[in-house]
Amino acid sequence: MNILHVTCSPRGAVSESYRLSSHIIGQLLKNDPTATVINRVVSGDAIPQVDEHYALSQQSSVDVSQEGSMAQSEVLINELDSADIVVIGTPMHNFTVPAALKVWIDHIARVRRTFNVGAQGKTSVLRDRPVYIGVSSGGRFSGENPRQPDFLTTYLKAVLGMIGLHALTFFSVEGTALGPQAVAQARSKTDEAVEAHFSALR
């Protein structure tokens, strides 16, 4: 089994989203200790934004170039397509995905490669597989009396669904800006939910 681990927090390995997604990876490895994990860090300038070659290809009926970011796009799509399970660790920035994760999405959501456009609209190309998304947020966006909107989960469901990934499971640690006690409580609650989920799969 191949697991693709995508992380995008500017805080790297000390971030709450990285800790949560790593916990998910740990549970997956309990279920299959022989699994291979591919770590794809997309924070900062790890992945360049799509360029003119990419844009021209998207406006054409064929991929007119494999230069520039088109080559990077192909690497990232092959990496995704070879994964049996995808784990994404992401903070919520301004109610939605961070810019760095959006860059990765721009590379993997590519017409004629991961989705097609025709009379029926946009149709996916990739096979479905489990996608686990660990989200950290300074405020609370779910449960009773959420204090902020959530465009992250709806966006990821829509854009990943467009390319064929529908089996999404979200876990979140919310209220990270509310102090150490709130973070500890949120971590404990979420870790229990993660462990219960994967125990049920064993």
N, C-alpha and C positions, 0 to 999 in steps of 0.2 A: 504494500500500500504506500502510495506517495501522498504526502501532506504538504501543501503550499501554505506557508505562514507569511502573511503580508502585514507589515507594521509601518505606521506612518507618523507616530508622535515625534515632535521636535525634541522631546525629553528622552527619547531612546529607551534603553532598558530600565530606567528608573521610573518610567511613566506608569500610570495606573492601567492604561489600555494594554500596554505590553505585558504587565503582570497578569492581567485577566486572560489575554489570548494565550500566554504561556501556560497558564493553568489548564486551559482547554486542551492545549497540545499534550500536556501531561496526562490528562484523562484518556485521550486518544491512544497514547502510547501504552497505557495500562491495558487497554483493550487489544492492542496489537503492538507488542514490543519490537517487532521486526520492521515496523514502518520507517520510511525515510522521510525526513523533514527538510524541505527546501525553504530557507529564510530569504525573503525578499523585502529589504528595507527600502521604503520609498520616500522617507522624510527628507526635508531640505532639498538639495539639488541632486539627489541620488538618481533621479530620472529626469531628463530634459523634457520640457514641454514639446508638444507636437509642433512641427515646423511647416514650412512652405511645401516641401515634398509630400508630406502627409495630407495637407489641406487640398492640394491639387488632385491627389488620388481620390479623395472623398467626393470631389466635385465631378470626377470623370466616371465613365462607365467601366473603366478598368483601372487597376493599380498602375499608374504611369511611372512610378519610380520605387526602387527599394533603397534609396539613399536616405541619409539623415535619420530622422526619427521613425521612418518606416521600418528600418532595420531593427531599431529598438522595440517597436511595436510587435514585430514578428517574434522576437525573443520572448517577450512577456506573454504573448498569446500562446506560444508553444509551451511555456512553463505552466500556464494555467490549464491548458488542455491536457497536459500529462498528469495533472493532480487528480487523485481519487477523492480527496477532501480538501477544502479550502478553509483556512482560518484567517480572519482579518481582525487585527487589533487597531482600533481607531478612537481618538478623542472626538468629542462633538465641538466644533468651532462655529460659533454664531448660528446655532440651531441646526447645523448640517455638517457635511463631511469636510475635513481639512483640505486645503488647496492641494497638498501633496498626494492625497488619496484620489482626488479628482483627476490629477495628471495621469496616474496609473489607469484609472477608468477610461480616460480619453484614449489611451493606447490600446486597451483591450476591447473596447466597444467600437469595432471598425467594420464599416459596411463591406459586404462581399467576403468578409473573413470570419466574423463572429455573428453577424446578422445580415439578412438580405432585406431589400425593399422592393415590393411589388404591388400587385393589385389588392392584395390582402393587407397591405401596410407593412410593418416591420415584422419579420419572422426570424426566430433564433436559429443558430447553426450549431452551437455547442451542446453536448450532452449534459443532462442535469446531473448533479452530484451534491452531497451535503456541503453547505457553507455555514460556518459558525462565525458569528461576528460579536466580538467583545468591545463594548462601547464604554468609555468613561466620560463623565460630564460634570462640570462644576456645579450645575443646578440640577433640579429634579424635573424630568420630562415625562414620567410615566406614573402609574398608580393613581391613588386618590390625590386630588388637588395638585396636579403638576404646576410648576411655577414658570415653565417656559415651553414654547412650541417645539415640535420634533419634526424636522424635515429630513433628517438623516435616514431613519428607517424606511420611510415611504420612498425616498429617492433610491436607496440601494435596492429595495424590492423591485422598483420599476426598471432601473437600468440593468441590473444583473438578470432580471427576468427577460429583458429584451434579447439578451445573448444566449439564454437557455438555462440560467441558474435560478431555479425556483425554490429549492429545498433549503431555505434560509432559517437559521435559528439564532435569535439575538439574546445576549446576556449583557447586563449593564451594571456598572458601579456609578451611582449618581450621588450628587451632593459633595463632590470632592473639595469644593471651596468652602464647606461649612465646618471645617475643623477636624482634627484627628479622631475625635470620638465618632463623629458622623461617618467618616471614611471607614473606620474599623467596623462599624455596624453594617455599612453597605457592603464591604468586602465579605464579611462573614455570611450575610444573607445570599449574596451572589455565588460565592464558592459552594455553598450548600446546594443551590439550584443546579450548578454545573455538575457537581458530583452525583446528584440524584438523577440527572438526565442520562449521564453515561453509565451509571450503575444499571439503569433500566435496559440498556442496550446489551449488557453482558449476558 
